């Protein structure tokens, strides 16, 4: 029987449990207790030295991409993405947090002509280095947290982006809320609970290492009418996800 006091109380309890689960990641982020720590290391990506190291690493890894774990998982999920008949040809592909732009090269190798690639990064130094390495491709300076940063694409790709942001909750919300049909969340650390650590990045750099609980990720996706279509293991606690809006 529906509409009883018992069922109403049960529904109210379920809503409270859901709200508590959604807020868990925010409460477990210790950097929120320390003013300024959410952005303390973000500007470390604005470095020519870091940009040069990113390009050098990409050059080495692209010599044998089949031996690079993130590239292998990218190729595994690229198959179902490229096969989607609902995507136009070419599909507009935004690489948010593109770094040296290596994934634009992999798209050309593994799905030639299927995607129109745009690389975007928060750091102008990184954008300049990517433009110099790949002069025939489009690269723009763009911040994930800017209004309309993700508008106008069929696929939004984020590789190790949420992973290096202390504001992982806001990053997930922004990515899942994009108007793109597909969100390709690549190289995300997954833990039993959400948390943020300060970690070493490239030599001379500190950054963040953000862990997201998979139920939290899937709940954020559902609230933005996305579902988990496929996933792939990258390494240890790192996974990649395809999230589609039907």
VENQUI-V576951 format. One record per pair of residues at least 12 apart in sequence whose C-alpha atoms are under 10 Angstrom apart, sorted by the first residue. I is the first residue (numbers start at 1). J is the second residue. If there is no record, write none. Layout:
i->[I:I]
j->[J:J]
This chain:
i->[18:21:21:21:22:22:22:22:22:22:23:23:24:24:24:24:24:25:25:25:25:25:25:25:25:25:25:26:26:26:26:26:26:27:27:28:28:28:28:29:29:29:29:29:29:29:29:29:29:30:30:30:30:31:31:31:31:31:31:32:32:37:37:38:38:38:38:38:38:39:39:39:39:39:40:40:40:40:41:41:41:41:41:41:41:41:41:42:42:42:42:42:42:42:42:43:43:43:43:43:44:44:44:44:44:44:44:45:45:45:45:45:45:45:45:45:45:45:45:46:46:46:46:46:46:47:47:47:47:47:48:48:48:48:48:48:49:49:49:49:49:49:50:50:50:50:50:50:50:50:50:51:51:51:51:51:51:51:51:51:51:51:52:52:52:52:52:53:53:53:54:54:54:54:54:54:54:54:55:55:55:55:55:55:55:55:55:56:57:57:58:58:58:58:58:59:59:59:61:62:62:62:62:65:68:69:69:69:69:70:70:70:70:70:70:70:70:70:70:70:71:71:71:71:71:71:72:72:72:73:73:73:73:73:73:73:73:73:73:74:74:74:74:74:74:74:74:74:74:74:74:74:75:75:75:75:75:76:76:76:76:76:77:77:77:77:77:77:77:77:77:78:78:78:78:78:79:79:80:80:80:81:81:81:81:81:81:81:82:82:82:82:82:83:84:86:86:86:87:87:87:87:87:87:88:88:88:89:89:89:89:90:90:90:90:90:90:90:91:91:91:91:91:91:91:91:92:92:92:92:92:92:92:92:92:92:92:93:93:93:93:93:93:93:93:93:93:93:93:93:93:93:94:94:94:94:94:94:94:94:94:94:94:94:94:94:94:94:94:94:94:95:95:95:95:95:95:95:95:95:95:95:95:95:96:96:96:96:96:96:96:96:96:96:96:96:96:96:96:96:96:96:96:97:97:97:97:97:97:97:97:97:97:97:97:97:97:97:97:97:98:98:98:98:98:98:98:98:98:98:98:98:98:98:98:98:98:99:99:99:99:99:99:99:99:99:99:99:99:99:99:100:100:100:100:100:100:100:100:100:100:100:100:101:101:101:101:101:101:101:101:101:101:101:101:101:101:101:102:102:102:102:103:103:103:103:104:104:104:104:104:104:104:105:105:105:115:115:116:116:116:116:116:117:117:117:117:117:118:118:118:118:118:118:119:119:119:119:119:119:119:119:120:120:120:120:120:120:120:120:120:121:121:121:121:121:121:121:122:122:122:122:122:122:123:123:123:123:124:124:124:125:126:126:126:127:127:127:127:128:128:144:144:144:144:144:145:145:145:145:146:147:148:148:148:149:149:149:150:150:150:150:150:150:151:151:151:151:152:152:152:153:153:153:153:153:154:154:154:154:154:154:155:155:155:155:155:155:155:155:156:156:156:156:156:156:156:156:156:156:156:157:157:157:157:157:157:157:157:158:158:158:158:158:158:158:158:159:159:159:159:159:159:160:160:160:160:160:160:160:160:160:161:161:161:161:161:161:162:162:162:162:162:162:162:162:162:162:162:163:163:163:163:163:163:163:163:163:163:163:163:163:164:164:164:164:164:164:164:164:164:164:164:164:164:165:165:165:165:165:165:165:166:166:166:166:166:166:166:166:166:167:167:167:168:168:168:168:168:168:168:169:169:169:169:169:169:172:172:172:172:172:172:173:173:173:173:173:174:175:175:175:176:176:176:176:176:176:176:176:176:176:176:177:177:177:177:177:177:178:179:179:180:180:181:181:181:181:181:182:182:182:182:182:182:182:182:183:183:183:183:183:183:183:183:183:184:184:184:184:184:184:184:185:185:185:185:185:185:186:186:186:186:186:186:186:186:186:187:187:187:187:187:187:187:187:187:188:188:188:188:188:188:188:188:188:188:188:188:189:189:189:189:189:189:189:189:189:189:189:189:189:190:190:190:190:190:190:190:190:190:190:190:190:191:191:191:191:191:191:191:192:192:192:192:192:192:193:193:193:193:193:193:194:194:194:194:194:194:194:195:195:195:195:195:196:196:196:196:196:197:197:197:198:211:211:214:217:218:221:221:221:222:222:224:225:225:225:225:226:226:226:226:226:227:227:227:227:227:228:228:228:228:228:229:229:229:229:229:230:230:230:231]
j->[219:215:216:219:169:215:216:217:219:220:169:216:193:194:195:213:216:168:169:193:194:195:196:211:212:213:216:167:168:169:170:194:195:194:195:193:194:195:196:166:167:168:169:194:195:196:197:210:211:166:195:196:197:166:167:195:196:197:198:166:167:166:198:165:166:167:168:196:208:165:166:167:207:208:166:206:207:208:164:165:166:198:199:205:206:207:208:122:123:164:165:166:206:207:208:122:123:205:206:207:123:201:202:204:205:206:207:99:121:122:123:124:125:126:201:202:205:206:207:122:123:124:125:126:127:123:124:125:126:205:123:124:125:126:128:129:125:126:202:203:204:205:99:125:126:129:201:202:203:204:205:99:100:123:124:125:126:127:128:129:130:202:100:125:126:129:130:100:202:203:99:100:101:102:126:129:130:202:99:100:101:102:126:129:130:132:133:100:100:102:99:100:101:102:103:100:102:133:102:102:103:105:106:106:234:187:233:234:235:159:160:186:187:232:233:234:235:238:239:240:102:103:106:186:187:234:232:233:234:186:187:231:232:233:234:235:239:240:241:103:106:107:159:184:185:186:187:232:233:234:240:241:106:107:110:111:232:230:231:232:233:240:184:186:229:230:231:232:240:241:242:107:110:111:184:242:110:111:229:230:242:155:182:184:229:230:242:244:107:110:111:114:115:114:182:154:181:246:114:115:154:155:181:182:114:115:154:113:114:115:116:112:113:114:115:116:117:154:113:114:115:116:117:153:154:155:114:115:116:117:118:152:153:154:155:156:180:107:114:115:116:117:118:119:152:153:154:155:156:157:180:182:115:116:117:118:119:120:139:150:151:152:153:154:155:156:157:158:180:183:184:117:118:119:120:121:139:150:155:156:157:158:159:184:118:119:120:121:122:140:141:142:143:144:149:150:156:157:158:159:160:161:175:119:120:121:122:123:126:127:141:142:143:144:157:158:159:160:161:162:118:119:120:121:122:123:126:127:130:139:140:141:157:158:159:160:161:119:120:121:122:123:125:126:127:129:130:139:159:160:161:119:121:126:127:128:129:130:131:132:133:134:139:117:118:119:120:121:126:127:129:130:131:133:134:137:138:139:119:130:133:134:117:119:157:159:116:117:118:119:134:137:138:117:134:137:154:155:137:138:153:154:155:137:138:139:153:155:137:138:139:140:153:156:131:137:138:139:140:141:142:157:138:139:140:141:142:143:144:149:150:139:140:141:142:143:144:161:140:141:142:143:144:145:140:141:142:143:140:141:142:141:139:140:141:139:140:141:142:140:141:161:170:171:174:175:170:171:174:175:174:174:174:178:179:174:175:178:174:175:177:178:179:180:177:178:179:180:178:179:180:178:179:180:181:182:178:179:180:181:182:183:178:179:180:181:182:183:184:244:175:176:178:179:180:181:182:183:184:185:243:175:180:182:183:184:185:186:242:175:183:184:185:186:187:188:240:184:185:186:187:188:240:185:186:187:188:189:209:210:238:240:185:186:187:188:209:210:175:185:186:187:188:189:208:209:210:211:212:186:187:188:189:190:196:207:208:209:210:211:212:238:188:189:196:197:198:199:201:206:207:208:209:210:211:196:197:207:208:209:210:211:195:196:197:198:207:208:209:210:211:196:208:210:194:195:196:209:210:211:212:194:210:212:216:217:220:185:212:216:217:220:221:217:220:221:223:224:224:220:221:224:217:220:221:222:223:224:225:226:243:244:245:220:221:223:224:225:226:224:224:245:244:245:226:243:244:245:246:226:227:229:242:243:244:245:246:221:226:227:228:241:242:243:244:245:230:231:240:241:242:243:244:231:239:240:241:242:243:231:232:233:234:238:239:240:241:242:232:233:234:235:237:238:239:240:241:209:210:211:212:214:233:234:237:238:239:240:241:209:210:211:212:213:214:234:235:236:237:238:239:240:210:211:212:213:214:215:217:236:237:238:239:240:210:211:212:213:214:237:238:211:212:213:214:215:237:211:212:213:214:215:216:210:211:212:213:214:216:217:209:210:211:212:213:208:209:210:211:212:209:210:211:210:237:238:239:241:243:243:244:245:243:245:245:243:244:245:246:242:243:244:245:246:242:243:244:245:246:241:242:243:244:245:241:242:243:244:245:242:243:244:243]
